[in-house]
Amino acid sequence: MSDTIYLKWLRGRLTCELGGAVWPVCFNRKGYLEVMRQAVEPELFYIGMLKHPAIGGEIAFEFRTADGQQVTGGEHAGLTASRELLPTPGPALRIFSKGEVGPDFPNQHYVKLQSLDSRWVAVSGRRKVDRDWQWFAINPAREVPISIAEREAGILRLLEPHFAGATTFTLELIDSDEYEAPET
C-alpha cells in the first residue's frame, strides 16, 4: 500500500513567453516536452497535489499526461512521459508561484518548477561547439547543452541551478473542479 496522499487533482496547461510571444508547451515528435514556436494547443496535464513521507510531508505536484503517464526526466535529458509507473514521489515537482498573470486571468499563474532534488525545469537546447585545438588530434565539433536565450524555443530539461536558472512558465488551470486520478 502506498503512503502517498493525493490531496486533489487539477487540469492545467503550460505556456512560456519567449521573445515577446507566448508559446505552448507540448510533446514533440521524439516524445520530449518542448516550447513549440507554432500555433498549437498546449499539452493538457493532470496535476496531482500530493504529500508523501519521503519528502517530510511537504506538498509536491505530480504532472501526468492526459492518458495518465507521469512526466519525468534525467540530468540534461528532456522531460518526457514515462513508459512505466514510477514510484511516488519520484517525478514530483515543487511549484513556486510568481503571481497571477492579471485580474482578467484569475486561472493563470506565473510559476517556476523544481524537482525534489533541487534541479530547475529550464528551457534549453543543444548546440555544436568546437573543442580546443590540439596539435596531436583533430577534434570535431561536439554537442553540449546550453541555456537558451529568451528569443528561442527549446526542450524542457531538469538542470542544476549552477547550469541554468529556472524558466518562468504560465500555468493555466482549466477549471477549479477537482478530478479523479487519471487511469494508468
matplotlib code that plots the C-alpha trace (Angstrom):
import matplotlib.pyplot as plt

x = [0.0, 1.3, 1.9, 1.1, -1.8, -3.2, -4.9, -6.5, -6.2, -6.4, -6.1, -3.8, -1.7, 1.8, 2.9, 6.1, 6.8, 9.8, 10.8, 7.6, 5.3, 3.5, 4.2, 2.6, 4.5, 3.8, 5.3, 7.5, 7.8, 10.6, 8.4, 10.0, 8.3, 9.2, 8.2, 6.7, 7.0, 3.8, 0.1, -0.9, -2.9, -0.8, -0.5, -3.2, -1.8, -3.4, -1.7, -1.8, -1.1, 0.4, 2.1, 4.5, 6.6, 9.7, 9.6, 8.8, 5.1, 6.0, 3.5, 4.6, 2.9, 2.9, 2.3, 0.7, -0.3, -4.0, -3.6, -2.1, 1.7, 4.0, 6.2, 9.8, 13.4, 17.0, 20.1, 20.3, 17.7, 14.4, 11.2, 9.2, 6.2, 7.4, 6.5, 6.0, 4.6, 7.3, 7.4, 5.9, 7.1, 10.0, 8.9, 7.0, 7.9, 7.7, 5.7, 6.9, 4.2, 5.4, 1.9, -1.2, -1.0, -3.6, -7.1, -8.6, -7.0, -7.7, -6.8, -3.4, -0.3, 3.4, 5.3, 8.8, 9.1, 11.8, 12.4, 12.6, 16.4, 16.5, 17.0, 15.1, 12.9, 14.5, 14.1, 17.4, 18.8, 21.9, 24.4, 27.6, 30.7, 34.3, 36.7, 40.0, 42.6, 45.1, 48.3, 48.0, 44.4, 41.6, 38.6, 35.2, 32.5, 30.5, 27.0, 26.7, 23.6, 23.3, 20.8, 18.6, 18.1, 14.6, 14.0, 14.4, 12.4, 13.8, 13.3, 12.3, 15.1, 15.9, 19.1, 21.3, 21.0, 24.6, 24.0, 20.7, 18.2, 14.6, 12.3, 9.1, 6.1, 2.4, 0.2, -3.4, -5.8, -8.6, -11.3, -11.4, -13.2, -11.2, -10.7, -10.1, -6.6, -6.2, -6.2, -2.7]
y = [0.0, 3.4, 6.1, 8.8, 11.1, 12.8, 16.0, 16.8, 16.6, 19.6, 20.0, 22.6, 23.7, 25.3, 28.1, 30.1, 33.6, 33.8, 36.8, 38.7, 36.0, 33.2, 29.7, 26.4, 23.6, 20.3, 16.9, 16.9, 14.1, 12.5, 12.5, 15.4, 18.4, 21.4, 25.1, 25.0, 28.1, 27.2, 28.0, 24.6, 23.8, 23.4, 19.9, 19.1, 17.8, 16.3, 17.8, 15.9, 17.7, 15.2, 14.6, 11.8, 10.7, 10.6, 14.4, 15.1, 15.8, 18.6, 19.4, 18.4, 18.1, 15.2, 16.1, 13.4, 13.4, 13.2, 9.4, 9.0, 8.8, 10.5, 13.3, 12.7, 13.4, 12.9, 15.1, 17.1, 14.8, 16.3, 15.9, 13.1, 10.8, 7.7, 4.4, 2.6, 3.7, 5.3, 5.2, 8.2, 10.9, 10.4, 12.5, 15.1, 18.8, 21.8, 24.7, 28.2, 30.8, 34.1, 35.7, 35.9, 36.9, 39.6, 40.3, 39.4, 36.0, 34.5, 30.9, 31.8, 32.0, 32.6, 29.6, 28.1, 24.3, 22.5, 18.8, 17.3, 17.1, 20.9, 20.9, 23.5, 23.0, 25.1, 25.6, 24.7, 23.3, 21.7, 23.5, 22.3, 23.9, 23.4, 21.8, 23.4, 22.7, 20.1, 19.5, 15.7, 15.3, 16.7, 17.2, 17.6, 19.8, 18.2, 18.9, 20.4, 21.6, 25.3, 27.7, 29.2, 32.9, 34.2, 34.5, 30.8, 27.7, 24.5, 21.3, 21.4, 19.8, 19.3, 21.3, 22.1, 25.7, 26.5, 25.4, 27.3, 29.3, 28.3, 29.3, 31.1, 29.4, 30.4, 27.6, 27.9, 25.9, 24.8, 25.0, 24.9, 21.5, 18.6, 15.4, 11.8, 10.5, 9.6, 5.9, 4.4]
z = [0.0, -0.9, 1.7, -0.9, 0.0, -3.1, -1.8, -5.2, -8.9, -11.3, -15.0, -16.5, -19.4, -19.6, -21.8, -22.0, -23.1, -25.4, -27.5, -26.6, -27.7, -25.7, -27.0, -25.9, -24.1, -26.0, -26.7, -29.8, -32.3, -30.2, -27.1, -25.2, -23.8, -25.8, -26.1, -29.6, -31.7, -33.5, -33.1, -31.5, -28.4, -25.2, -23.8, -21.2, -17.9, -14.9, -11.9, -8.6, -5.4, -3.1, 0.3, 1.0, 4.0, 1.8, 1.4, 5.0, 4.4, 2.0, -0.7, -4.2, -7.6, -10.0, -13.7, -15.8, -19.4, -20.5, -20.8, -17.2, -17.9, -15.4, -16.6, -15.7, -16.9, -16.1, -15.9, -19.2, -20.7, -21.8, -19.8, -21.2, -20.4, -18.6, -20.2, -16.8, -13.5, -11.4, -7.6, -5.9, -5.3, -7.7, -10.6, -8.5, -8.7, -6.5, -7.9, -6.9, -7.6, -9.0, -9.0, -11.2, -14.8, -14.1, -12.7, -16.1, -16.0, -12.5, -13.5, -15.0, -12.7, -13.4, -11.9, -11.7, -11.4, -9.4, -8.9, -5.4, -5.7, -6.4, -10.2, -12.1, -15.1, -17.7, -21.5, -23.1, -26.3, -27.7, -29.9, -31.6, -30.2, -31.3, -28.9, -28.2, -30.9, -30.0, -32.1, -31.9, -32.8, -35.0, -32.8, -34.4, -33.0, -30.2, -28.9, -25.4, -23.6, -23.3, -21.8, -24.4, -25.0, -24.4, -28.1, -28.9, -28.2, -26.7, -24.8, -21.1, -19.0, -15.3, -14.9, -11.9, -10.6, -11.5, -15.1, -15.8, -14.0, -13.8, -16.7, -15.7, -17.2, -17.2, -15.7, -16.8, -14.6, -16.9, -14.2, -10.4, -10.2, -8.8, -10.8, -10.0, -10.7, -14.4, -15.2, -15.7]

ax = plt.figure().add_subplot(projection="3d")
ax.plot(x, y, z, "-o")
ax.set_aspect("equal")
plt.show()
